[in-house]
Amino acid sequence: MQTTQSYIKGQWTQGKGEDKAIYDSITGEHFTNINVEGFNIAEVFAYGRDKGETLRKMTFQERGN
């Protein structure tokens, strides 16, 4: 099964711990794994506050597109 990476601080990355299964909320099917262990959340938030002005100005629909 694949492990989905996270886009953090301008790059795709994955955690360093054990993967956790992610299930479809409707079918219950296991469709990917994710791992977020080892991320420095304070740094992630600081990066978002510093670099995220454009994203904050977008509507939910604009972000989705």
PDB file of N, H, CA, C and O in Angstrom:
ATOM      1  N   MET A   1       0.850  -1.180   0.000  1.00  0.00           N
ATOM      2  CA  MET A   1       0.000   0.000   0.000  1.00  0.00           C
ATOM      3  C   MET A   1       0.889   1.234   0.000  1.00  0.00           C
ATOM      4  O   MET A   1       1.931   1.257   0.655  1.00  0.00           O
ATOM      5  N   GLN A   2       0.482   2.245  -0.725  1.00  0.00           N
ATOM      6  H   GLN A   2      -0.364   2.227  -1.258  1.00  0.00           H
ATOM      7  CA  GLN A   2       1.260   3.476  -0.809  1.00  0.00           C
ATOM      8  C   GLN A   2       1.173   4.292   0.476  1.00  0.00           C
ATOM      9  O   GLN A   2       0.230   4.147   1.254  1.00  0.00           O
ATOM     10  N   THR A   3       2.150   5.136   0.684  1.00  0.00           N
ATOM     11  H   THR A   3       2.916   5.254   0.052  1.00  0.00           H
ATOM     12  CA  THR A   3       2.129   6.091   1.782  1.00  0.00           C
ATOM     13  C   THR A   3       2.048   7.483   1.182  1.00  0.00           C
ATOM     14  O   THR A   3       2.902   7.872   0.386  1.00  0.00           O
ATOM     15  N   THR A   4       1.026   8.233   1.561  1.00  0.00           N
ATOM     16  H   THR A   4       0.332   7.917   2.208  1.00  0.00           H
ATOM     17  CA  THR A   4       0.821   9.576   1.056  1.00  0.00           C
ATOM     18  C   THR A   4       1.751  10.536   1.778  1.00  0.00           C
ATOM     19  O   THR A   4       1.839  10.527   3.005  1.00  0.00           O
ATOM     20  N   GLN A   5       2.438  11.357   1.015  1.00  0.00           N
ATOM     21  H   GLN A   5       2.366  11.364   0.017  1.00  0.00           H
ATOM     22  CA  GLN A   5       3.339  12.340   1.599  1.00  0.00           C
ATOM     23  C   GLN A   5       2.580  13.623   1.918  1.00  0.00           C
ATOM     24  O   GLN A   5       1.477  13.845   1.417  1.00  0.00           O
ATOM     25  N   SER A   6       3.175  14.457   2.748  1.00  0.00           N
ATOM     26  H   SER A   6       4.071  14.277   3.155  1.00  0.00           H
ATOM     27  CA  SER A   6       2.619  15.755   3.118  1.00  0.00           C
ATOM     28  C   SER A   6       3.465  16.854   2.500  1.00  0.00           C
ATOM     29  O   SER A   6       4.689  16.742   2.433  1.00  0.00           O
ATOM     30  N   TYR A   7       2.807  17.920   2.047  1.00  0.00           N
ATOM     31  H   TYR A   7       1.813  18.011   2.101  1.00  0.00           H
ATOM     32  CA  TYR A   7       3.526  19.061   1.485  1.00  0.00           C
ATOM     33  C   TYR A   7       3.803  20.026   2.624  1.00  0.00           C
ATOM     34  O   TYR A   7       2.905  20.737   3.075  1.00  0.00           O
ATOM     35  N   ILE A   8       5.049  20.053   3.090  1.00  0.00           N
ATOM     36  H   ILE A   8       5.778  19.476   2.723  1.00  0.00           H
ATOM     37  CA  ILE A   8       5.423  20.818   4.270  1.00  0.00           C
ATOM     38  C   ILE A   8       6.634  21.676   3.952  1.00  0.00           C
ATOM     39  O   ILE A   8       7.645  21.193   3.440  1.00  0.00           O
ATOM     40  N   LYS A   9       6.511  22.954   4.265  1.00  0.00           N
ATOM     41  H   LYS A   9       5.690  23.346   4.680  1.00  0.00           H
ATOM     42  CA  LYS A   9       7.608  23.901   4.091  1.00  0.00           C
ATOM     43  C   LYS A   9       8.163  23.874   2.672  1.00  0.00           C
ATOM     44  O   LYS A   9       9.375  23.925   2.467  1.00  0.00           O
ATOM     45  N   GLY A  10       7.261  23.792   1.697  1.00  0.00           N
ATOM     46  H   GLY A  10       6.276  23.751   1.864  1.00  0.00           H
ATOM     47  CA  GLY A  10       7.649  23.887   0.298  1.00  0.00           C
ATOM     48  C   GLY A  10       8.162  22.621  -0.347  1.00  0.00           C
ATOM     49  O   GLY A  10       8.698  22.663  -1.455  1.00  0.00           O
ATOM     50  N   GLN A  11       8.006  21.484   0.333  1.00  0.00           N
ATOM     51  H   GLN A  11       7.570  21.450   1.233  1.00  0.00           H
ATOM     52  CA  GLN A  11       8.471  20.241  -0.285  1.00  0.00           C
ATOM     53  C   GLN A  11       7.624  19.051   0.190  1.00  0.00           C
ATOM     54  O   GLN A  11       7.032  19.086   1.268  1.00  0.00           O
ATOM     55  N   TRP A  12       7.582  18.016  -0.628  1.00  0.00           N
ATOM     56  H   TRP A  12       8.063  17.988  -1.504  1.00  0.00           H
ATOM     57  CA  TRP A  12       6.885  16.786  -0.265  1.00  0.00           C
ATOM     58  C   TRP A  12       7.770  15.973   0.674  1.00  0.00           C
ATOM     59  O   TRP A  12       8.957  15.783   0.409  1.00  0.00           O
ATOM     60  N   THR A  13       7.195  15.502   1.757  1.00  0.00           N
ATOM     61  H   THR A  13       6.231  15.656   1.972  1.00  0.00           H
ATOM     62  CA  THR A  13       7.963  14.757   2.750  1.00  0.00           C
ATOM     63  C   THR A  13       7.059  13.760   3.462  1.00  0.00           C
ATOM     64  O   THR A  13       5.835  13.862   3.385  1.00  0.00           O
ATOM     65  N   GLN A  14       7.641  12.827   4.133  1.00  0.00           N
ATOM     66  H   GLN A  14       8.635  12.744   4.196  1.00  0.00           H
ATOM     67  CA  GLN A  14       6.847  11.914   4.948  1.00  0.00           C
ATOM     68  C   GLN A  14       7.539  11.722   6.289  1.00  0.00           C
ATOM     69  O   GLN A  14       8.745  11.929   6.421  1.00  0.00           O
ATOM     70  N   GLY A  15       6.757  11.328   7.271  1.00  0.00           N
ATOM     71  H   GLY A  15       5.777  11.160   7.164  1.00  0.00           H
ATOM     72  CA  GLY A  15       7.269  11.174   8.617  1.00  0.00           C
ATOM     73  C   GLY A  15       8.262  10.033   8.748  1.00  0.00           C
ATOM     74  O   GLY A  15       8.512   9.286   7.802  1.00  0.00           O
ATOM     75  N   LYS A  16       8.813   9.920   9.931  1.00  0.00           N
ATOM     76  H   LYS A  16       8.610  10.527  10.699  1.00  0.00           H
ATOM     77  CA  LYS A  16       9.853   8.933  10.172  1.00  0.00           C
ATOM     78  C   LYS A  16       9.399   7.778  11.054  1.00  0.00           C
ATOM     79  O   LYS A  16      10.204   6.913  11.397  1.00  0.00           O
ATOM     80  N   GLY A  17       8.148   7.751  11.418  1.00  0.00           N
ATOM     81  H   GLY A  17       7.494   8.454  11.140  1.00  0.00           H
ATOM     82  CA  GLY A  17       7.647   6.700  12.298  1.00  0.00           C
ATOM     83  C   GLY A  17       6.871   5.635  11.549  1.00  0.00           C
ATOM     84  O   GLY A  17       7.075   5.420  10.354  1.00  0.00           O
ATOM     85  N   GLU A  18       5.995   4.986  12.255  1.00  0.00           N
ATOM     86  H   GLU A  18       5.829   5.161  13.226  1.00  0.00           H
ATOM     87  CA  GLU A  18       5.189   3.915  11.689  1.00  0.00           C
ATOM     88  C   GLU A  18       3.980   4.486  10.944  1.00  0.00           C
ATOM     89  O   GLU A  18       3.312   5.394  11.439  1.00  0.00           O
ATOM     90  N   ASP A  19       3.703   3.950   9.754  1.00  0.00           N
ATOM     91  H   ASP A  19       4.245   3.213   9.351  1.00  0.00           H
ATOM     92  CA  ASP A  19       2.544   4.386   8.975  1.00  0.00           C
ATOM     93  C   ASP A  19       1.241   4.048   9.682  1.00  0.00           C
ATOM     94  O   ASP A  19       1.148   3.074  10.428  1.00  0.00           O
ATOM     95  N   LYS A  20       0.230   4.888   9.424  1.00  0.00           N
ATOM     96  H   LYS A  20       0.305   5.679   8.818  1.00  0.00           H
ATOM     97  CA  LYS A  20      -1.124   4.632   9.926  1.00  0.00           C
ATOM     98  C   LYS A  20      -2.054   4.529   8.723  1.00  0.00           C
ATOM     99  O   LYS A  20      -1.941   5.295   7.766  1.00  0.00           O
ATOM    100  N   ALA A  21      -2.959   3.587   8.787  1.00  0.00           N
ATOM    101  H   ALA A  21      -3.050   2.965   9.565  1.00  0.00           H
ATOM    102  CA  ALA A  21      -3.891   3.358   7.684  1.00  0.00           C
ATOM    103  C   ALA A  21      -4.937   4.464   7.635  1.00  0.00           C
ATOM    104  O   ALA A  21      -5.410   4.932   8.670  1.00  0.00           O
ATOM    105  N   ILE A  22      -5.294   4.876   6.415  1.00  0.00           N
ATOM    106  H   ILE A  22      -4.910   4.496   5.574  1.00  0.00           H
ATOM    107  CA  ILE A  22      -6.371   5.837   6.185  1.00  0.00           C
ATOM    108  C   ILE A  22      -7.461   5.116   5.407  1.00  0.00           C
ATOM    109  O   ILE A  22      -7.195   4.460   4.400  1.00  0.00           O
ATOM    110  N   TYR A  23      -8.693   5.246   5.890  1.00  0.00           N
ATOM    111  H   TYR A  23      -8.910   5.778   6.708  1.00  0.00           H
ATOM    112  CA  TYR A  23      -9.829   4.541   5.312  1.00  0.00           C
ATOM    113  C   TYR A  23     -10.816   5.526   4.696  1.00  0.00           C
ATOM    114  O   TYR A  23     -11.011   6.627   5.210  1.00  0.00           O
ATOM    115  N   ASP A  24     -11.431   5.121   3.600  1.00  0.00           N
ATOM    116  H   ASP A  24     -11.272   4.226   3.183  1.00  0.00           H
ATOM    117  CA  ASP A  24     -12.477   5.905   2.960  1.00  0.00           C
ATOM    118  C   ASP A  24     -13.641   6.044   3.933  1.00  0.00           C
ATOM    119  O   ASP A  24     -14.097   5.050   4.499  1.00  0.00           O
ATOM    120  N   SER A  25     -14.125   7.261   4.132  1.00  0.00           N
ATOM    121  H   SER A  25     -13.755   8.068   3.672  1.00  0.00           H
ATOM    122  CA  SER A  25     -15.178   7.502   5.125  1.00  0.00           C
ATOM    123  C   SER A  25     -16.528   6.929   4.715  1.00  0.00           C
ATOM    124  O   SER A  25     -17.409   6.770   5.560  1.00  0.00           O
ATOM    125  N   ILE A  26     -16.706   6.619   3.446  1.00  0.00           N
ATOM    126  H   ILE A  26     -15.990   6.748   2.760  1.00  0.00           H
ATOM    127  CA  ILE A  26     -17.981   6.075   2.998  1.00  0.00           C
ATOM    128  C   ILE A  26     -17.922   4.560   2.847  1.00  0.00           C
ATOM    129  O   ILE A  26     -18.794   3.848   3.345  1.00  0.00           O
ATOM    130  N   THR A  27     -16.899   4.069   2.162  1.00  0.00           N
ATOM    131  H   THR A  27     -16.191   4.647   1.758  1.00  0.00           H
ATOM    132  CA  THR A  27     -16.826   2.631   1.886  1.00  0.00           C
ATOM    133  C   THR A  27     -16.071   1.850   2.958  1.00  0.00           C
ATOM    134  O   THR A  27     -16.226   0.635   3.073  1.00  0.00           O
ATOM    135  N   GLY A  28     -15.252   2.555   3.744  1.00  0.00           N
ATOM    136  H   GLY A  28     -15.127   3.543   3.650  1.00  0.00           H
ATOM    137  CA  GLY A  28     -14.437   1.869   4.738  1.00  0.00           C
ATOM    138  C   GLY A  28     -13.206   1.204   4.157  1.00  0.00           C
ATOM    139  O   GLY A  28     -12.475   0.514   4.868  1.00  0.00           O
ATOM    140  N   GLU A  29     -12.970   1.409   2.864  1.00  0.00           N
ATOM    141  H   GLU A  29     -13.564   1.969   2.287  1.00  0.00           H
ATOM    142  CA  GLU A  29     -11.831   0.788   2.188  1.00  0.00           C
ATOM    143  C   GLU A  29     -10.518   1.466   2.591  1.00  0.00           C
ATOM    144  O   GLU A  29     -10.432   2.693   2.646  1.00  0.00           O
ATOM    145  N   HIS A  30      -9.513   0.658   2.868  1.00  0.00           N
ATOM    146  H   HIS A  30      -9.583  -0.338   2.823  1.00  0.00           H
ATOM    147  CA  HIS A  30      -8.173   1.171   3.160  1.00  0.00           C
ATOM    148  C   HIS A  30      -7.565   1.608   1.839  1.00  0.00           C
ATOM    149  O   HIS A  30      -7.365   0.781   0.950  1.00  0.00           O
ATOM    150  N   PHE A  31      -7.260   2.922   1.692  1.00  0.00           N
ATOM    151  H   PHE A  31      -7.422   3.594   2.414  1.00  0.00           H
ATOM    152  CA  PHE A  31      -6.775   3.379   0.396  1.00  0.00           C
ATOM    153  C   PHE A  31      -5.377   3.995   0.429  1.00  0.00           C
ATOM    154  O   PHE A  31      -4.776   4.186  -0.629  1.00  0.00           O
ATOM    155  N   THR A  32      -4.847   4.308   1.594  1.00  0.00           N
ATOM    156  H   THR A  32      -5.335   4.153   2.453  1.00  0.00           H
ATOM    157  CA  THR A  32      -3.479   4.823   1.685  1.00  0.00           C
ATOM    158  C   THR A  32      -3.012   4.760   3.121  1.00  0.00           C
ATOM    159  O   THR A  32      -3.779   4.433   4.027  1.00  0.00           O
ATOM    160  N   ASN A  33      -1.760   5.074   3.316  1.00  0.00           N
ATOM    161  H   ASN A  33      -1.137   5.340   2.581  1.00  0.00           H
ATOM    162  CA  ASN A  33      -1.186   5.207   4.658  1.00  0.00           C
ATOM    163  C   ASN A  33      -0.628   6.614   4.778  1.00  0.00           C
ATOM    164  O   ASN A  33      -0.354   7.276   3.776  1.00  0.00           O
ATOM    165  N   ILE A  34      -0.463   7.060   6.009  1.00  0.00           N
ATOM    166  H   ILE A  34      -0.685   6.522   6.823  1.00  0.00           H
ATOM    167  CA  ILE A  34       0.137   8.365   6.261  1.00  0.00           C
ATOM    168  C   ILE A  34       1.029   8.267   7.484  1.00  0.00           C
ATOM    169  O   ILE A  34       0.816   7.438   8.369  1.00  0.00           O
ATOM    170  N   ASN A  35       2.027   9.126   7.512  1.00  0.00           N
ATOM    171  H   ASN A  35       2.200   9.799   6.793  1.00  0.00           H
ATOM    172  CA  ASN A  35       2.943   9.143   8.635  1.00  0.00           C
ATOM    173  C   ASN A  35       3.361  10.585   8.885  1.00  0.00           C
ATOM    174  O   ASN A  35       3.921  11.232   8.000  1.00  0.00           O
ATOM    175  N   VAL A  36       3.094  11.088  10.075  1.00  0.00           N
ATOM    176  H   VAL A  36       2.638  10.563  10.794  1.00  0.00           H
ATOM    177  CA  VAL A  36       3.428  12.473  10.396  1.00  0.00           C
ATOM    178  C   VAL A  36       4.389  12.585  11.578  1.00  0.00           C
ATOM    179  O   VAL A  36       4.666  13.686  12.053  1.00  0.00           O
ATOM    180  N   GLU A  37       4.887  11.467  12.044  1.00  0.00           N
ATOM    181  H   GLU A  37       4.662  10.572  11.658  1.00  0.00           H
ATOM    182  CA  GLU A  37       5.807  11.502  13.179  1.00  0.00           C
ATOM    183  C   GLU A  37       7.124  12.156  12.785  1.00  0.00           C
ATOM    184  O   GLU A  37       7.645  11.926  11.694  1.00  0.00           O
ATOM    185  N   GLY A  38       7.648  12.963  13.678  1.00  0.00           N
ATOM    186  H   GLY A  38       7.225  13.150  14.565  1.00  0.00           H
ATOM    187  CA  GLY A  38       8.917  13.613  13.440  1.00  0.00           C
ATOM    188  C   GLY A  38       8.797  15.003  12.838  1.00  0.00           C
ATOM    189  O   GLY A  38       9.809  15.690  12.697  1.00  0.00           O
ATOM    190  N   PHE A  39       7.584  15.445  12.474  1.00  0.00           N
ATOM    191  H   PHE A  39       6.762  14.887  12.588  1.00  0.00           H
ATOM    192  CA  PHE A  39       7.421  16.793  11.944  1.00  0.00           C
ATOM    193  C   PHE A  39       7.483  17.792  13.094  1.00  0.00           C
ATOM    194  O   PHE A  39       6.902  17.557  14.153  1.00  0.00           O
ATOM    195  N   ASN A  40       8.178  18.893  12.893  1.00  0.00           N
ATOM    196  H   ASN A  40       8.650  19.084  12.033  1.00  0.00           H
ATOM    197  CA  ASN A  40       8.221  19.958  13.876  1.00  0.00           C
ATOM    198  C   ASN A  40       7.023  20.871  13.589  1.00  0.00           C
ATOM    199  O   ASN A  40       7.093  21.751  12.731  1.00  0.00           O
ATOM    200  N   ILE A  41       5.940  20.652  14.311  1.00  0.00           N
ATOM    201  H   ILE A  41       5.883  19.937  15.008  1.00  0.00           H
ATOM    202  CA  ILE A  41       4.685  21.354  14.037  1.00  0.00           C
ATOM    203  C   ILE A  41       4.833  22.863  14.218  1.00  0.00           C
ATOM    204  O   ILE A  41       4.247  23.633  13.458  1.00  0.00           O
ATOM    205  N   ALA A  42       5.604  23.294  15.206  1.00  0.00           N
ATOM    206  H   ALA A  42       6.081  22.668  15.824  1.00  0.00           H
ATOM    207  CA  ALA A  42       5.818  24.736  15.400  1.00  0.00           C
ATOM    208  C   ALA A  42       6.456  25.357  14.152  1.00  0.00           C
ATOM    209  O   ALA A  42       6.067  26.449  13.736  1.00  0.00           O
ATOM    210  N   GLU A  43       7.430  24.670  13.559  1.00  0.00           N
ATOM    211  H   GLU A  43       7.746  23.784  13.897  1.00  0.00           H
ATOM    212  CA  GLU A  43       8.069  25.166  12.326  1.00  0.00           C
ATOM    213  C   GLU A  43       7.088  25.166  11.160  1.00  0.00           C
ATOM    214  O   GLU A  43       7.095  26.084  10.339  1.00  0.00           O
ATOM    215  N   VAL A  44       6.250  24.146  11.084  1.00  0.00           N
ATOM    216  H   VAL A  44       6.244  23.400  11.751  1.00  0.00           H
ATOM    217  CA  VAL A  44       5.251  24.058  10.012  1.00  0.00           C
ATOM    218  C   VAL A  44       4.287  25.242  10.100  1.00  0.00           C
ATOM    219  O   VAL A  44       3.999  25.888   9.093  1.00  0.00           O
ATOM    220  N   PHE A  45       3.789  25.526  11.307  1.00  0.00           N
ATOM    221  H   PHE A  45       4.022  25.001  12.125  1.00  0.00           H
ATOM    222  CA  PHE A  45       2.873  26.660  11.491  1.00  0.00           C
ATOM    223  C   PHE A  45       3.558  27.986  11.181  1.00  0.00           C
ATOM    224  O   PHE A  45       2.964  28.850  10.537  1.00  0.00           O
ATOM    225  N   ALA A  46       4.792  28.157  11.629  1.00  0.00           N
ATOM    226  H   ALA A  46       5.274  27.455  12.153  1.00  0.00           H
ATOM    227  CA  ALA A  46       5.531  29.393  11.369  1.00  0.00           C
ATOM    228  C   ALA A  46       5.720  29.599   9.866  1.00  0.00           C
ATOM    229  O   ALA A  46       5.567  30.715   9.370  1.00  0.00           O
ATOM    230  N   TYR A  47       6.048  28.543   9.150  1.00  0.00           N
ATOM    231  H   TYR A  47       6.173  27.636   9.553  1.00  0.00           H
ATOM    232  CA  TYR A  47       6.205  28.624   7.692  1.00  0.00           C
ATOM    233  C   TYR A  47       4.880  29.041   7.045  1.00  0.00           C
ATOM    234  O   TYR A  47       4.852  29.899   6.163  1.00  0.00           O
ATOM    235  N   GLY A  48       3.797  28.429   7.492  1.00  0.00           N
ATOM    236  H   GLY A  48       3.820  27.732   8.209  1.00  0.00           H
ATOM    237  CA  GLY A  48       2.487  28.766   6.941  1.00  0.00           C
ATOM    238  C   GLY A  48       2.105  30.215   7.193  1.00  0.00           C
ATOM    239  O   GLY A  48       1.551  30.871   6.310  1.00  0.00           O
ATOM    240  N   ARG A  49       2.390  30.716   8.374  1.00  0.00           N
ATOM    241  H   ARG A  49       2.840  30.183   9.091  1.00  0.00           H
ATOM    242  CA  ARG A  49       2.084  32.116   8.690  1.00  0.00           C
ATOM    243  C   ARG A  49       2.939  33.059   7.850  1.00  0.00           C
ATOM    244  O   ARG A  49       2.469  34.109   7.411  1.00  0.00           O
ATOM    245  N   ASP A  50       4.184  32.683   7.632  1.00  0.00           N
ATOM    246  H   ASP A  50       4.566  31.831   7.989  1.00  0.00           H
ATOM    247  CA  ASP A  50       5.113  33.536   6.892  1.00  0.00           C
ATOM    248  C   ASP A  50       4.857  33.502   5.391  1.00  0.00           C
ATOM    249  O   ASP A  50       4.898  34.541   4.733  1.00  0.00           O
ATOM    250  N   LYS A  51       4.595  32.324   4.846  1.00  0.00           N
ATOM    251  H   LYS A  51       4.562  31.479   5.381  1.00  0.00           H
ATOM    252  CA  LYS A  51       4.487  32.155   3.390  1.00  0.00           C
ATOM    253  C   LYS A  51       3.058  32.010   2.885  1.00  0.00           C
ATOM    254  O   LYS A  51       2.839  31.961   1.675  1.00  0.00           O
ATOM    255  N   GLY A  52       2.086  31.940   3.780  1.00  0.00           N
ATOM    256  H   GLY A  52       2.264  31.980   4.763  1.00  0.00           H
ATOM    257  CA  GLY A  52       0.736  31.585   3.374  1.00  0.00           C
ATOM    258  C   GLY A  52      -0.213  32.729   3.078  1.00  0.00           C
ATOM    259  O   GLY A  52      -1.423  32.509   3.012  1.00  0.00           O
ATOM    260  N   GLU A  53       0.294  33.954   2.896  1.00  0.00           N
ATOM    261  H   GLU A  53       1.277  34.133   2.949  1.00  0.00           H
ATOM    262  CA  GLU A  53      -0.600  35.088   2.686  1.00  0.00           C
ATOM    263  C   GLU A  53      -1.489  34.904   1.461  1.00  0.00           C
ATOM    264  O   GLU A  53      -2.684  35.194   1.525  1.00  0.00           O
ATOM    265  N   THR A  54      -0.938  34.431   0.357  1.00  0.00           N
ATOM    266  H   THR A  54       0.032  34.196   0.306  1.00  0.00           H
ATOM    267  CA  THR A  54      -1.724  34.231  -0.867  1.00  0.00           C
ATOM    268  C   THR A  54      -2.830  33.217  -0.629  1.00  0.00           C
ATOM    269  O   THR A  54      -3.970  33.437  -1.038  1.00  0.00           O
ATOM    270  N   LEU A  55      -2.513  32.127   0.019  1.00  0.00           N
ATOM    271  H   LEU A  55      -1.587  31.949   0.351  1.00  0.00           H
ATOM    272  CA  LEU A  55      -3.497  31.092   0.289  1.00  0.00           C
ATOM    273  C   LEU A  55      -4.603  31.613   1.211  1.00  0.00           C
ATOM    274  O   LEU A  55      -5.775  31.302   1.001  1.00  0.00           O
ATOM    275  N   ARG A  56      -4.248  32.392   2.216  1.00  0.00           N
ATOM    276  H   ARG A  56      -3.296  32.645   2.387  1.00  0.00           H
ATOM    277  CA  ARG A  56      -5.246  32.934   3.140  1.00  0.00           C
ATOM    278  C   ARG A  56      -6.236  33.851   2.438  1.00  0.00           C
ATOM    279  O   ARG A  56      -7.388  33.951   2.859  1.00  0.00           O
ATOM    280  N   LYS A  57      -5.805  34.523   1.374  1.00  0.00           N
ATOM    281  H   LYS A  57      -4.868  34.441   1.032  1.00  0.00           H
ATOM    282  CA  LYS A  57      -6.676  35.444   0.648  1.00  0.00           C
ATOM    283  C   LYS A  57      -7.649  34.713  -0.280  1.00  0.00           C
ATOM    284  O   LYS A  57      -8.622  35.305  -0.746  1.00  0.00           O
ATOM    285  N   MET A  58      -7.392  33.438  -0.550  1.00  0.00           N
ATOM    286  H   MET A  58      -6.601  32.957  -0.171  1.00  0.00           H
ATOM    287  CA  MET A  58      -8.234  32.671  -1.475  1.00  0.00           C
ATOM    288  C   MET A  58      -9.489  32.151  -0.777  1.00  0.00           C
ATOM    289  O   MET A  58      -9.486  31.879   0.423  1.00  0.00           O
ATOM    290  N   THR A  59     -10.552  32.023  -1.553  1.00  0.00           N
ATOM    291  H   THR A  59     -10.555  32.244  -2.528  1.00  0.00           H
ATOM    292  CA  THR A  59     -11.772  31.410  -1.019  1.00  0.00           C
ATOM    293  C   THR A  59     -11.582  29.879  -0.993  1.00  0.00           C
ATOM    294  O   THR A  59     -10.635  29.348  -1.572  1.00  0.00           O
ATOM    295  N   PHE A  60     -12.488  29.203  -0.321  1.00  0.00           N
ATOM    296  H   PHE A  60     -13.258  29.635   0.150  1.00  0.00           H
ATOM    297  CA  PHE A  60     -12.443  27.750  -0.264  1.00  0.00           C
ATOM    298  C   PHE A  60     -12.506  27.169  -1.676  1.00  0.00           C
ATOM    299  O   PHE A  60     -11.780  26.227  -1.993  1.00  0.00           O
ATOM    300  N   GLN A  61     -13.367  27.726  -2.518  1.00  0.00           N
ATOM    301  H   GLN A  61     -13.957  28.491  -2.261  1.00  0.00           H
ATOM    302  CA  GLN A  61     -13.512  27.247  -3.898  1.00  0.00           C
ATOM    303  C   GLN A  61     -12.224  27.466  -4.687  1.00  0.00           C
ATOM    304  O   GLN A  61     -11.801  26.583  -5.433  1.00  0.00           O
ATOM    305  N   GLU A  62     -11.610  28.609  -4.535  1.00  0.00           N
ATOM    306  H   GLU A  62     -11.954  29.326  -3.929  1.00  0.00           H
ATOM    307  CA  GLU A  62     -10.355  28.887  -5.253  1.00  0.00           C
ATOM    308  C   GLU A  62      -9.266  27.910  -4.828  1.00  0.00           C
ATOM    309  O   GLU A  62      -8.495  27.440  -5.665  1.00  0.00           O
ATOM    310  N   ARG A  63      -9.195  27.601  -3.536  1.00  0.00           N
ATOM    311  H   ARG A  63      -9.821  27.983  -2.856  1.00  0.00           H
ATOM    312  CA  ARG A  63      -8.204  26.642  -3.082  1.00  0.00           C
ATOM    313  C   ARG A  63      -8.449  25.272  -3.685  1.00  0.00           C
ATOM    314  O   ARG A  63      -7.503  24.576  -4.056  1.00  0.00           O
ATOM    315  N   GLY A  64      -9.708  24.880  -3.784  1.00  0.00           N
ATOM    316  H   GLY A  64     -10.476  25.446  -3.483  1.00  0.00           H
ATOM    317  CA  GLY A  64     -10.069  23.583  -4.335  1.00  0.00           C
ATOM    318  C   GLY A  64      -9.712  23.439  -5.803  1.00  0.00           C
ATOM    319  O   GLY A  64      -9.342  22.361  -6.266  1.00  0.00           O
ATOM    320  N   ASN A  65      -9.830  24.535  -6.520  1.00  0.00           N
ATOM    321  H   ASN A  65     -10.131  25.411  -6.143  1.00  0.00           H
ATOM    322  CA  ASN A  65      -9.511  24.500  -7.956  1.00  0.00           C
ATOM    323  C   ASN A  65      -8.019  24.349  -8.140  1.00  0.00           C
ATOM    324  O   ASN A  65      -7.539  24.298  -9.272  1.00  0.00           O
TER     325      ASN A  65
END
